[in-house]
């Protein structure tokens, strides 16, 4: 059984999709209010689930999900314990197509084993290669070496066999065990896969490394020290970097700022190190990134150039996005409490109606989903108008045009509904 590295505060902070903005500076104009009518067609869910974790043969106690076509990826484990099983199921029936256990040899993996979720608990990315698709996982060889080997592998969505494998950290049989290297985050999409590495004992930022791989082929693209990934948007890497990495403890996340990296080389396209040395990513979509700074209200930046194109009210926060076309944020400065920004826009749009009780849990195709612990969830459009009746119980764990996974975090129960 491997020894997991403690996930640093830095990775948790920088890979989060939401944070609270600072005070609104003088001269920031309030966004114009929009009309009240619905602007998006509803996505309706079945009255009863197609199946649930209580269906015979289905993995129980799961809290990580992804949907691809007619398949659902489920990461499960013992109740209230570390996830130890990765499965792909038929989304319509719950039939298990394939399943693997943690630290067991992978099919066609030459001794590689699935190493479980990374310490941040990130759901394994799904990679669509056109003719086929796969699930990107962290691997190890589970050897009792001074430096255990770690890597990445793409598992076929069809049958779980290894489509490609890539060693990222080579095995060492001798050396200083205090300088062992561990992965602490795996992030990616169909365009780029990232593995973030750190040393085991009190690392400085310079002791960390970000490695990029082509997720379709496993070809290594580049490697760079001293940066941590925050988001991937259509192949563009939004990252954190620090002005004095050699003197900054990695776990402190002190004075970190935002940079956008060239996906081909890993070098900075632009950085806020001089303008906003303590910036945080709130959300990112095609063409736009929302950044907060303790000394000012959140700002909208052009994703390609870093040029400021707008701003948000100072009390905007808890943002969610679909990494493509829409950002939704809660705001105490707005009468309705909801602001949205779409790709191509330069100002935030306040909703005409106050949204339901709860928190934003998912944004997709112009629809915003709210979930509440003691109240039913809701699907609304940008104006705040409900598109359907109350949603099924739980929080949305995954959503496509055909299926939806609703989960109850405390009990790790889940159900799959038809959608359309």
N, C-alpha and C positions, 0 to 999 in steps of 0.2 A: 504494500500500500504506500502510495507516495506521500511525502510531506508537503502540504500545501503552503506556499508563501502567503503571508498576510497581505491582503489587498491594501494598498496605501490609500490614504485620503485623497491623494491627487487623482488617481484613476476614477474613483467614485465621483468626485466633484466634476471632473472634466468630461465624463461620458454621460452625465445627466442631461436630460432634455429640458429641464426647467430650473429657474432660480428667480430670486426676487430682485427687481431692479432698484436703483437708488432714487434720490430726490430729483424732481423735475426741474431743470434749469430754467431761468427766466427766458421768456421769448419763445418757448415751445408752444406751437398752436395746437388747440384741441382738434382731433380729427372730425370731419363732417359726418353728421348722422345720415344713414341711408334709409330708403323706403322700407316698409314693414312686411311686404309680401314675401312668400316663400320663393326661393330662387333655385332650388335643387329638388330633383325627384327623390321620393323616399326609397330606401332599401328595406324591404319588409322581411320579417323573420317568421318561421313557422310557429304555429300555436303550441306545438309540443316538440321536444327534442327528437332528433333522429336516433340518438343514442347518448349514453352518458358513461361515467366511470363505473357505474353499477352494472353495465352490460357485460355479460359473460365473456371472459377472455380479454377484456380491455384493461390496459395498465391503469392502476389506481394512484391516487395522491400525486397529481401532476400540477405544475404551475408554470411550465414553459411550453409555448405552442407556436407553430408556424403553419400556414396553409400554402399549398401549391397545387393548382389544378384540382384533381379529385382526391388529393392526399392531404393528410394532416400529420405534422411532425409533433411528437409528444415526448417531453422529458419528464420522467417520473421517478419515484423512489419510495422508500418506507415513509410512513406518516411522520411529518415534522422532522425529517432527517435529510441527509444529503442525497441529492438526485443520483441514481445509479443505473438508470436504464434509458436508452434512446430508442424510440420506435417510430415507424411510419405506418399509418393506418389508412384504410379506406374511409374517406370523409363521410360517405353516405351511410355506411353500415357499421363502422368501428372494427372491421376485420383487420387483424394485424398482418401487414405485408412482410415486415421484417423487424427484428428487434436485436439490440446488442446490450451487453452488460458492461459496466465500467471495469477497466483493467483486464478485459478478456481479449484475446487476439482477434484482429479484424480479418475479414475474409479477403485474401489477396493482399494483406498488409505487410508481409515479410517480417512478422514479429511485432509490428506496431499495434498498440492497444488504445482504445478510446480512454482519454484521461479525465472524462467528466466535464462538467461546465467549468469555465474559467472562474477565478475567485470572485469576479464581479457578478456572476450569475447571468451573464448575457446569453440569450437564446441563440443556439447555433444558426448562423446565416444559411439561407437557401440560395443556391447558385443555379440559374437557368442557363444552360449551354446551347439552347436552340433545339437540338435533337434529343437531348436528355437533360436531366437535372440532378442535383445532389445536395447533400447536407455537409457543410464545412465543419470539421471537428478538430479539436486539439488532441495530439497523440503523444504517447511516451512508450518506452520499451520496458518500463518497470524493473530496471536493473538496480542492483545494490552498488552503484558506482559513485565515485566522488562527484561527478557531474552526470546526472541522468540525461539521456537524449530526449529532446522535445521536438515536436513538429506539427505539421498540418496534414490533413488528408480530406479528400472529397469522397463521400460515400454515396453510391448510386441511390437515387430516390426509389428506383424500381426494386432492387434486391439487397441493398446494403453493401455490395462489394466495393472495394477501393478502386476509384477511377484514377486517382493519382495520389502520390504521397511525397512530402517534402520535409527533410530534416532541417530544422531551423537552429537548434542548439545541439552541437555534436557531443557525443559521450566522451568523458575523460575518466580514466581509471585511477588517477592519482592527482594530487594537487591540494590546494587550500579549500576545505569544505565551506569555509565562511564566505567564499567568493562564488558559490554556486549560483547559477542563473535559472530563474523561473519565469514562465509566462504568467502575466496577471490579467491580460485582456485579449480576446480575439474578436475582431470587428470586421465587417465587410458587407459587400453586396455582389452583384453579378459582375461588376467592373474591377474591383480590387479587394484583396483580403489583407488584413493587418494582424500581426501578432506583436504585442508589446511585452518586452522583457525587462526584468530587474534583477539585481543581485540580492542575495538572501539576507545580508546583514547591513543595516543602516546605510542604504545607498544614497549617494548624491544624485542629482538629476543627470549628471554626466555618466552615471553608472547604468542608466537605462538605455534601451535601444528599441527602435521601431523597425520592424521588418515587413516589407510589402511583397506580396505574391500575386501572380495572375490566378484568380480563382477558377478559371476554366481549364488551365493546363498545369498549374503548380509551378510554373517558371518563376524563379526569384527575380524581383524587379529592382529593389534597392533596399538599403539599410541605413539608418541614421540614428545617432545618439542624441539624448537630451530633449526629446519631444514626446508627447503623449497624445493619442488620438481622442477626439471629442465626438466626431460624427463623420459619416461618409454620405455624400450627396451626389448621386449619379457619377460615382468614380472620383469626385473631388474630396480631398481629405482636409477636414477642419480639425486643427490640432491646438494643443497648449504648448507654449514654450516659455523659458525663463531667461531673464537678462543676465544672470550670473550662475549658470548651471553647475559650475565646479564647486560653488560654495552654498548651494541651496539643497537642503535635505529633501529627498523626493517626497516623503510622507507629509511634509509641511504644506506643500502647495503654495508657498509664499511668493507673492509678487508674480504669479503666473499671468500670461496674457494669451491672446488668440493669434493664430497664424493659419493661413491656408497654404497647403503644400501642393506642388506640382505632382500629379499622380504618376507621371512617367519617371521622375528623378528623385522625388522626396524633398527637393529644395523649396525654400519659401517662394511663393508667388507674391505674398505680401504678409506683413506682420504689424500688430498694434503696439509693439514694444516701446515705441517713442510717444505714441499718442495716448494709449490707454494701458499702462503697465500692469494694471490689476483687473483685466477684463475677464468675463466669463461668457461662454456660449449659452444662450437661452433656447434657440431653435435655429434650424437651417433648412432651406428648401432650394430648388433650382433658382439661381440668380440672387438669392438673398440670405443673409445671416443676421440674426438678432443677437446683440451683445450687450451685456450689462456691465456697469462699473459702479462701485460704491459711491463715487463722487458725483454721479450724474444719472439722468434718466436713461433707460435702454435706447440704443440706437439701431437703425437699419443700415447695413452695409452691403454694397454690391459684392457678391461672392467672388467674382472674377478679379476685381481690382482693389477691394477694401475701401473704396470711396464711400463716405457717408451719404445716404440718399434720403434719410428720414429719421424720425425718432418716435418713441412711444411715451405715454404718460409715465411719470415716475413710479407709480404704484402698480405697474403691470408685472405679472409674474405667473408662475405655474403654466408655462407655455407647453403646448404639444404641437407636433407637426407630422406630416406624412412623408417627410424627406423628399417631397416632390413639388407639390403645388400650393399647399395651404398651411398657415400657422394660425393657431388659436390660443389666446392668452386671457387669463382672468385679470381684471383690473378694478381696483377700488376707486380709480379716478373717473371711471365711466359710469353713467347712470344705470346702464344695463348690466355692468359687471363683466362684459365679454367684448374682446377686440379680436379682429381677424385681419390677416395680411395674406394676399395671394401672390403667387409668382408674377412678376411684371408690374406689381403695384409699388408705390412709394410712400403711401400713408396707411395707417391702421384704420380699419373701419369698425366703429362701435355698432353693436347689435341694436336693433330697434326695440327688442323685447328682452326682458330679463330671463336668462336661462333657468332651468330647473335646479333644485337642490343637488349638490354633489360636486364632483371634480371632473375635469376633462381627462378622459382615459384614452381616447383614440381619435384621430382625424383621418378621414379618407374620402376621396372623390367629392370634396366640397361639403361633406357631412361631418358634424361634430358630435361626439358621443360622450354623454355624462353618465357617471355611475355614482351611486350613493350607498352607504352602508345600511341606512335605515329607510331608504326611499327607492322607488323603482328608477331604473336608468331611463335615459331619453336620447333620441336621435333628433338633432336640430340642424337648421341651415344657418348661414352666416347672419341672418337677420334675427336669430333667436327663436324662430318659429318652429314648433314641433312638427316633424315630418310623419311620425307614426304615433301609435299609442305607447304605453309603457313597454320597455324592453324586458326580455327574460331576466330572471334573477341572476345577480352576479356582475362581475366586471368583464368587459370584453378582453379576451386573451389573444384572439386572432380574428381576422375578418377578410373575406374575399367577396366577389360578386355572387358566389354560390353558397358559401358556408360561413358560419360564425361560431366561435368557441367562447362560451361564457364560463367563467371560473369564480369560485368562492375561495379567496386566499386563505382564510383561517383554517378551513377544513380540507383544502386542496381538492375539493369536489369540482367537477366540470361537466358540461353538456355541450353537444354539437347540434346546432340548428341549421336547417336549410335557409337560404337567403335568396332574394331575387326581387 
